[in-house]
Amino acid sequence: MQWFQHFIFGSRTLPFLGGWLADRILGDPEGWPHPVIGFGKLIGSGEKALNQGENKAAKGTLMALVLIFGTYLCCYFLLTLTEQIHPLLTNILIAAGVFFCLAGKTLIKEVKEVFRAVDQSVEAGRKQVARIVGRDTSNLSPQEIRLAALETLAENLSDGVIAPMFWFMLLGLPGMLTYKMINTLDSMIGYKNSRYLEFGQTAARIDDLANFIPARLTAWLMLLVSGNLHNLNFVKQFGKAHISPNSGYPEAALAAILNCRFGGTHDYFGTPVEKPYIGTTDRMVNTEDMLLAVKINNHAELAMGLLVCIITYLFY
């Protein structure tokens, strides 16, 4: 019975499983409170107060470090406190945290909606894809809409699923929540434009570091579950060609699996941004491609989830 008590109270495995399954079943229910919304409000308030005058880079660095270390310490001490009250309360909090930190089902749902919408009309597709991409969607063609959704599916498999699981595996819920803070900082102030270039540069670099291993792990898992490990060289070639040090790897994996091409010039905040092409085959993508990409996402998530369960049970 010792192994059972360890599974229930002594390891992170059971609460991780509970939170993971809750995300797979419920997704992101609208109207529920969410820690990332709180992170966004903190970042927005800090940016408004500090991103002005001189020394913007130093101010942005200070804000990023305070929020990142503050998130880790707050979560760590909260779990320490609940552990003294009862281990079951700690497990409940961990399960809730895992549930809120993962975005597997929601991401897939959004991508499916994009493909449904663009099949109805171009305008509907543009409106739907604008929910999940940062680029200007007002002039996108149906092909560009579908490719944008697939790019986002690949990128966010890393950002929204594999990376949070990876940091949970290493540092538990404090690490997972801290990763979400890092990712939210980058998504809000990590842009290379006149407003954020100085203020957000540290946040962007920290995000690059936090995603370095998860992005490559994501690509490897995608190739593994799809039986495409022979395309590792393809992923290495095109992954490092991307303007991002990380995003290109899961994109390249999906491009290899679907035999398609991502990238090109897109508008961000009114400014054209040239992205290198990922892949070589410029072909039309369709709903069948999306369904295959979703299947790959689900299988890669399952593989990573099982890995986390094994590691947390054996070592924590």
N, C-alpha and C positions, 0 to 999 in steps of 0.2 A: 504493500500500500504506500510505501515511501515515494515511489515514482509518481503515484497519483496525486499525493499531497503536493509534491514538487510542481506537477503540471498545473494544479489548481491555484496554488498560492505562491510558489517559489520561482516560477519562470515567467517570462513575458509572452510565452507562446499563446496561452489561452486568451488573454485580452487582445493580443494582436489578431488572432483568428476572429474574435467577436467583432472587432472594429472593421476588419477587412470584409467579412461577410455582410455586415450592415451596409457598407458602401456598395457592394455588389447588388444588394437587394433594393436599397432605398435611393441610392445616388445622392444628389444634393437637393433635398426637399426645399422648395421655395418658401421663404418666410421664416425659416429656422435661423436662430442666431449662429454665427460662424466666426471662428477666431480670425480668419483671414480678413474679414470685414473690419474687425477691430484693428488688425495690423495696418490695414489701409488707412484708417482714420488717423492712427498715430503718425504714420509716415506723411500723410497729407498735411497734418498740422505742423509737424516738424519742418517739412519743406517750405511751407508758407512763411514760417517764422525765420528760418535760417538762410534760405536761398536768395540772398540779397546782399548788396554791399560788397565789401572786400572779403578775401579769404574763403571763397565759396567751397573750394576743394577741402580745406581743413574742416569747415563746418559740416560738410556732407560726410566726411570720414567719421567725425565725432558722432553724428547722429546715427550713422549705420552701426558703428561699434556698440554704442549704448543700447540700441534696440536689439541687436543680435545677442550680445552677452546677457542683456536684461531678460530676454525671452528664455534663454537656457536656464538661468539662475532661478527665475520665478517658477518655471515648471519643475525644476529639480527640487526646490524647497517645498513646493506644494505636494509633490509625491512623497517626499520624506515625512511631511506632517501627516498625511493620510495613512502612511505605513504604520505610524505609531498608534493611530486610532484603530485601524483594522486593515489587513492586507486585501480583503475583498473590495474595500472602498478604493484602494489604489488601483486594483485591476479594472474596476468600473471606469475610473477616470482615464486610464490608459486606453481602454477600448473606445471610449468616446473621442479621445484625441486622435486615435488612428482613423476612426470613421470620418472625422472632419478634415484630416490631412490628405486623404486619398480622393482622387477624382476620376477613377476608371470608368464607371458606368455613365456618369454625366458627360464625359468627353465623347464617348461612343454615341450616346444619344444625340448630342449636338451635331456630330458629323453626319449621322444618318438624316437628320432634319435638313441639313444643307443640301444633300443629294435629292431629297424629296422636293424641296422648295425649288431648286433650279430646274427640275423636270416640269414644274408647273409654269414658271416664267423666270426670265433673267432677273427682273427686279426683285422677285421673291427670294431668289438665290443670293443676290447681293445683300439684301437685308439680313438674311439668316446667317451668312458667313461672317458678317460684320460683328456678330456676337462672340466669335472665337478667334478673330485675327486682329492684329494691330494696324494693318495696312489700310489704305483708302480703297474701298470696294465699289465706289460709284461707277467706275468704268470697266469693271472686270467682265470678261466674256464668260460664257458657260464653262468652257474648258479651264479658264483661270480660276473660276470659283471652285470647281471640283478639285483642282490641284492644290489650291490654298487650303481646303479642308483636309486633304490627305497629308500635306506638309504638317499641319497643326496636329493631326492625329499622331504622327510619328514623333514630333518634338515633345508633345505633352504626355506621351507614354513615358518618356524619360522624366520630365518635370513634374508631372502630376501623379505618377504611380511608382516607377522604378526608383527614382531618387529618394522620395520620402521613405520607401521601404528600406533602401540601402542605409539611410541615416538612422532609421529605427534599429536596424540590425546592429549597427555599430554603437550607438549612444542612447538607445531607448527613446521614449517619447520626448524627453528634452531635446535630443538631437533632431528628431523628426519635426517638431514645432519650430526649432531654430532654423532648419532648412526652409520651412515655409515662410518664415520672416525674411530670410535672405532672398528667396525667389520673389516675394512680393516687393521688396525693395527694388530689385532689378527691374521688375515689370512696371514700376511706377516712376523711378528716377534714373534708370540705367540707360537712357537714350543718348545718342551722340548728336544732340542738337544744341542750339544756342542756350536754351534754358537749363539743360541738365548735364552738359558736357563736363563741366568742372564739378558741380555739386554731386553728381551721381557716379563719378568714375570709380570710387572705391567700392561702392555697392556692386557695380557691374563686375569688377575684378574678383570680388569675393564670390559672387554667383558663378563666375567661370570656374573658380577653384572647387566650389561645392558640387558642381555638375561634371567635373572632368571624368571621374571614374564612372558615375552612373550613366552618362551618355554613351560611353563605349560599351558598358555592360548591356545597356538596352539594345544597341545594335547587334551585339553578339547573341543575345537571347532571341531577337527577332529572326536572325539567320538560323539559329539552332532549331527553333520550333517549326520553322518552315522548310527545313531540310536544305538550306542554302549556304551552309558553312563554306562551300567552295568559293563564295563571293566575298570572302574576307578581304582580299586584295582590292576588290572594287570599292568596298567601304572605306578602306584606308586611303585610297586614292582620292575619292570624292569627298569623304568626310573632312579631310584637312583643307580642302579647297574652299569650304564655306567661310563667309566672313566672321561667323561665330566659331570659337574654338571647340564648341560642343554640339551645336544643333545639327551640324552636317552629318554626324554619324548615324543617328536614327533615321534621318531623311535618306541618306545613302543606302541604308539597309532596305528601306521600303522601296526605293527606286530600283534596287537590284531584284527584289522579290516580284515587283509588278512589271519590271522591264519598261519603266517610264522615265520621264525627266522632270525634275523640279528646278526652281530658281528663276532667274530672269530679273527684269526691272519692275519694281513696285513703288508706289507712292506711300510715303509715311509723313504725316503732318504737312502735306503739301510739297514734299521734297522727294524727287525720284531717287531711289536707292537701287544700285545695280548689284544683284546677287549672282554669284557664279552658278552656272548650271550644275545640277547634281544628277548625274546619269547621262546617257547618250541617246536614248530612244525617244524622240519627240512624237508621241502618239496620243490619240484621244483616250481619256480614261472614262470609265462608266460605272454603273452601280455594282457590277460584278467585281470590279477592282476594289471598290469600297468595302464590299462584304468580305473579300479576302483579307484586306487590311485590318478590318475589325476582328476577324478570326485570329490573325497573327497577334494583334494587341492582347486579346483575351488569353491566348496560350502563353505569351511572354509574361503577362501578369501572373498567371497561375504558376509558372515555373519560378518566378522570383518570390512569390508568396510562400511556396513550399520550401525554398531555400531559407527564407527568413525563419520559418517555423522550425526547421532543423537546427539552424545555428542558435536561435534563442533557447531552444530546449536543451541543447547540449552544453552551452557555455554560460547561460545566465540563470 
